[in-house]
Amino acid sequence: MADKLSRLMGAFMNTSIIARNMREPGTGLLGRLARGMMERNNRLSAQDAARRLEISAGHCVLELGPGSGWAWPEIAKANPSRLVGVEISDRFRRELAELAPSLPLRPEIYDTDALEMRSFLDDGAVDRLLAVNVVYFLDPLPAYVAELARVLKPGARGLLAGKFLAVAGAQPEIFVNTDPDAISECFAAGGFSVKSEEIDLGSPARSYTALHLERKN
C-alpha cells in the first residue's frame, strides 16, 4: 500500500507545473492545491524532525525552506539564541512573518539563495540545521554542501527529511536530488558524517527518511 501511494504521489508531481508549485507554491489553484498537500502531509513530519534534532538553549538553528513554519514552535521551545529561516517563496515568507509574533524569539527570515549566506551567517555560526523536503531542489548539490559546511560549526548536527519514494518519478529538472544514497555520498565528500534512518509516523504520506548529518572536525 505504501509503495502504491508513493507511486501515485510521484505520478501527480510528474508534470512541470505541479513540480514548480511543490517547490514554490503560486497564488493560483495549483498553488493552493500544492499548499494543501504540504499542509496535510508535512506538518507532522516537520515537527517530528525538529524534535529529533535535540536543540539546546543557546543554539543557532538554521532551517532551509521552512515553508509555513510548522517546525518553528517546536524549535522555539528549546530557547535557541537564533532561528534563521531561508525561504525563496514570497507566499511562505508572508506566512512566516505572520507566525513570528507568536514565538518567544524573533526569527530571522531571508529570501536569499542558500548557496551564499555570508551576509547573515559567519563561518561556524550554526549549531543545528533542518531541511524538510528541500534537498531535492538544491542544484548543484555540492555547492550547497560546501556552504553548509562553512556555516555549521565542527560537531554541529543537521537533519535532512525527505520522502524519496514519493518524488522518485517527479520532474527531474526540478526534483534534482531524489536518491538518498547519492545525497549521503555528496555530504560525506563535503565534510559530514551521514546516517540514514527510516521514520514511521503511521502513514506513508507522513513518514520520511531522515539523513542525520554531523559536521566533522
N, C-alpha and C positions, 0 to 999 in steps of 0.2 A: 504493500500500500504506500509506504514511504517513497519507494522508487517511482511509483506511478505518479504520485503527487509532484515529485521533483521534476519529472519529465514534462508534466503539464505546465508547471510554472516556467520551465525553460522554454517551452514552445510559445508561451504567451509573450515572453520577452524577446523572442527571436524575430523581432521587427525593429528597424532602426528608430522609429518614432517612440515605441514603447521603451526601448532601451535608453534613449536620451532622457525620457521622463523619469526613469528609475534613478538615473544619475543626478538629475537636476529637475524636479517637477515644475512644469509650467503652470500657467494660470487657467488653462482651458480644461475641457472634460477629461482628457487623458492625464493631465497633470493631477487632477483631483482623484482620478482612479488610482494612479500610482501612489499618491499620498495616502489614500485609504488602505491600500495593500501594505504599505510600510507600517502604518499605524497598527493594523491587526496583527502583523507577523513579527515586527521588530521591536516593539516597546519592551516586552518581557526579555527578549534576547539582550537588549542594551542594558537593562537594569541588572540582569544576571552577570553580564560581562564586567560591569563596573564593580560589582561586589567581589568578583574573583581577582581583581587587581590588588586587593588588600591595601588600599590607600591609607596613609597615615597622616596625622595632623602635621601641617607644615610642608607637605609635599607640593610640588608644582606639577599639575596634571595637564597634559595636552590631549585634546580629542580632535581627531581628523574627521570631518564630516559629521558633526553632532546632530544634524537634522533638526528635529523639533526639540531637542534637549531631553530626550527620555532618560538618559543616564545621569543627567546633571543633579537631580535631587539626591540620588544615591551617592554620587561623588561628593556633594556638598556636606553630607552627613559626617564625613571624615574630617572636616575642617582643614582642607588644604590651604596653602598660602596663596596659590594662584590656580585659576581654572581658565585655560586658554582653549578656545574653540576656533578652528579654521574651517570655514564653510563657504563654498562658492555659490550657493543658491540664495538669491535675493529673498525668496519666499521664506526659506528656513531662517535666514538671519533676522527677518522681522519677527518670526515666532520666538527665536531665542531672546531677542530684545524684550519681548512681552513677558517671557518667563523670568528674566533676570531679577526683577524686583522681589520675587517671591523667595529667592535664595539668600542664605545667610552671608554670602560673599558676593562681590561684584565680579562676574565673569568677564573675560576679555574676548571679544568676537572680532575676527579678522576675515576679510574677504580675499586674502591673498592666496596664491598657489603654494601648497606646502613644499614645493621644490626649493623655495627661498624664504626663510623665516628669520633672517638676521635682524630685521628691523624691530623685532619684539622678543626674540629668544637668543640669549647668548649661548656660547658653547657650554655644554654640560649643564644646562639650566633645568632640565626636565627629569622628574623622578618617576613618573608614570605616563604611559601612552595608551590611549584607547582608540580603536578604529573599528566600527561595526559596519559591515557591508560596504567597505570603502576601498579595500586593497585591489578589487577588480579594476578600478579606474586609474590606478597610479601608473602612468606611462610617460617615460621609460622607468620601470620599477627600480633599476639600480641607482638612478639619480635620486629618487625619493629615499631609498635606503641610506644613501650617503648623507643626506640632510638630516634624517632621523638619527643616524649615528652621531652626527655633530651635536644635536641639541640634547640627546639623552646622556646623562652622566654615567660613568662606569658603575655597573651594578644596577642601573635603573631597569625597570621592567615594563613590558608592554603586552597588550593583548589585541590581536587581530581576529575579529569574529567574522566568519564567512559561511555562507550557505552554498557550498561549491557544487553540489549536485544540482541545485535549482538553477544555477546560472551556466551550467556546462554547455547548454545549447543556445545561449543568448548571443546577441550580435558581437562577433569577436573584435570589431574595430572599436567598440565601446567597452565591453566587458573583456578587457585585455588579459587580465590575470585570473584564471579560473582553476588552475592546477595547484593545490596546496603544497605538493611536494616541490614544484618548481619555485613557488614563492618562498618556501622554507630555505631552499638552497641559495636563493638570492640574498636573503637576510643573513644566512650563515657566512656567505662570502663577504658580506659587508660589515662584519664585526659583531654579530649577535649569536648567542646560542638560542636554539629554537626547539620547542617541544609541542607536538600536536596532541590535542585531546578532543574527543567527541562529546559534546554536551547535549544530554537528552532532557528537554523541557516538556516532554509529554506530548508533543505534536511535531510532525515533520517540518511544518512551516515555521515553528519557533525554535526548534533545535538547531544547533550550529556546530561548526568546527572552530575550536579555539587554537590559534597559533600563539603560544606563550613565548615571548621574547625576553631576553636579558642581554643588556649591553655588556660586552666583555671589557675587562680592564685593559 
